[in-house]
Amino acid sequence: MTHVLLFLHLFSAFLFVSGTVAAGILQITALRRERPSEIALLLRTARTAVMLTALGALGALVFGLALVGDEDIGYGTTWVSASIALWVASVALGGAGGRTARHARYLAERLAAEGDRPNEELRKLVAHRRSLLLSYGATAAVVAILVLMVWRPN
């Protein structure tokens, strides 16, 4: 059973990390675009990456906790507790940071249908500093989780 749980945990972690990276790349690419149709396409694609991130995050947590129980590691172990706290932080920060991107996507889709001309309000939404910092914080938490999972300090 341990091998199955480990496989599912690692597969979920791969989805979690790859979705996070893809969403980040798409968001940064959207920062460099002017046309609403291009921004809308990038942010729609980022939404798919975020869905993979959410699926991977949930799976990594569930299968990771199952592994901890199966291997008698202990839920109170420092690296396990820290990983859970970082998981909560990454999900919360990512969710908060993604709200503005969702509004930007809605605006970009509307502007694309209305003539596809660059728009200052859209540019400001895509480059919203607080949202970007929250998303970067979520990514940093994911990287910290990876570090803990690989080195598992006692």
C-alpha positions in Angstrom: 0.0 0.0 0.0 2.9 2.4 0.7 4.1 2.3 -2.9 0.6 3.2 -4.2 0.3 6.0 -1.7 3.8 7.3 -2.6 3.0 7.2 -6.3 -0.3 9.1 -5.8 1.4 11.6 -3.5 4.3 12.2 -6.0 1.9 12.4 -9.0 -0.2 14.9 -7.1 2.9 16.9 -6.1 3.9 17.0 -9.7 0.5 18.4 -10.7 0.7 20.9 -7.8 4.1 22.2 -8.8 3.7 22.1 -12.6 0.3 23.9 -12.3 1.8 26.5 -10.1 4.8 27.1 -12.5 2.5 27.1 -15.6 0.1 29.6 -14.0 3.0 31.8 -13.0 4.5 31.8 -16.5 1.2 32.6 -18.1 0.6 35.5 -15.6 4.0 36.9 -16.3 3.5 36.6 -20.0 0.2 38.4 -19.7 2.0 41.3 -18.1 3.9 41.7 -21.4 0.9 41.8 -23.6 -1.3 44.8 -24.6 -4.1 43.4 -26.7 -7.1 42.2 -24.6 -7.6 39.1 -26.8 -4.0 37.9 -26.0 -4.4 38.6 -22.3 -7.7 36.8 -22.2 -6.2 33.8 -23.9 -3.3 33.7 -21.5 -5.5 34.1 -18.4 -8.0 31.5 -19.6 -5.1 29.1 -20.0 -3.8 30.1 -16.6 -7.2 29.1 -15.2 -6.7 25.6 -16.5 -3.2 25.6 -14.8 -4.8 26.7 -11.6 -7.3 23.8 -11.8 -4.4 21.4 -12.1 -2.7 23.2 -9.1 -5.8 22.8 -7.0 -6.2 19.1 -7.9 -2.5 18.5 -7.2 -2.6 20.4 -4.0 -5.6 18.4 -2.7 -4.1 15.1 -3.8 -0.7 15.9 -2.4 -2.2 16.7 1.0 -4.5 13.7 1.2 -2.0 11.2 0.0 0.8 12.8 1.9 -1.2 12.5 5.2 -2.1 8.9 4.3 1.6 8.2 3.9 2.5 9.8 7.2 -0.1 7.5 8.9 1.0 4.5 6.9 4.7 5.0 7.6 4.3 5.9 11.3 6.2 9.1 10.7 4.0 11.1 13.1 1.8 14.1 12.3 3.5 16.2 14.9 6.9 15.8 13.2 8.4 19.2 12.6 8.8 18.9 8.8 5.3 17.4 8.5 3.7 20.2 10.5 5.7 22.9 8.6 4.6 21.3 5.3 1.0 21.4 6.3 1.3 25.0 7.4 3.0 26.0 4.1 0.3 24.1 2.2 -2.4 26.1 3.9 -0.4 29.3 3.2 0.2 28.5 -0.5 -3.5 27.7 -1.1 -4.7 30.9 0.8 -2.1 33.2 -0.9 -2.8 31.7 -4.3 -6.5 32.1 -3.9 -6.2 35.7 -2.8 -3.7 36.5 -5.5 -5.9 34.9 -8.2 -9.0 37.0 -7.6 -7.6 40.0 -9.5 -6.5 37.8 -12.4 -10.0 36.5 -12.6 -11.4 40.0 -12.8 -8.7 40.9 -15.4 -9.7 37.9 -17.5 -13.4 39.0 -17.5 -12.4 42.5 -18.5 -10.0 41.2 -21.2 -12.7 39.0 -22.7 -15.2 41.9 -22.8 -12.6 44.3 -24.3 -11.6 41.7 -26.9 -15.2 41.5 -28.0 -15.5 45.3 -28.1 -12.7 46.0 -30.5 -9.5 44.5 -28.9 -7.8 47.8 -28.2 -5.3 48.2 -25.3 -6.9 49.5 -22.1 -5.3 51.1 -19.1 -7.7 49.6 -16.6 -6.9 46.1 -17.9 -3.1 46.8 -17.8 -3.5 47.9 -14.1 -5.5 44.8 -13.2 -2.9 42.5 -14.9 0.0 44.3 -13.1 -1.8 44.6 -9.8 1.2 44.6 -7.4 -0.6 43.2 -4.3 -2.0 40.3 -6.3 1.3 39.5 -7.9 3.1 39.5 -4.5 0.4 37.2 -3.1 1.0 34.8 -6.1 4.7 35.0 -5.7 4.3 34.2 -2.0 2.2 31.1 -2.9 4.9 30.0 -5.2 7.6 30.5 -2.5 5.5 28.4 -0.1 5.3 25.6 -2.8 9.1 25.7 -3.2 9.5 25.5 0.6 7.2 22.5 0.7 9.4 20.8 -2.0 12.5 21.5 0.1 10.9 19.9 3.2 9.7 16.9 1.2 13.1 16.2 -0.3 15.3 16.8 2.7 12.8 15.9 5.5 14.8 17.5 8.4 14.2 16.1 11.8 
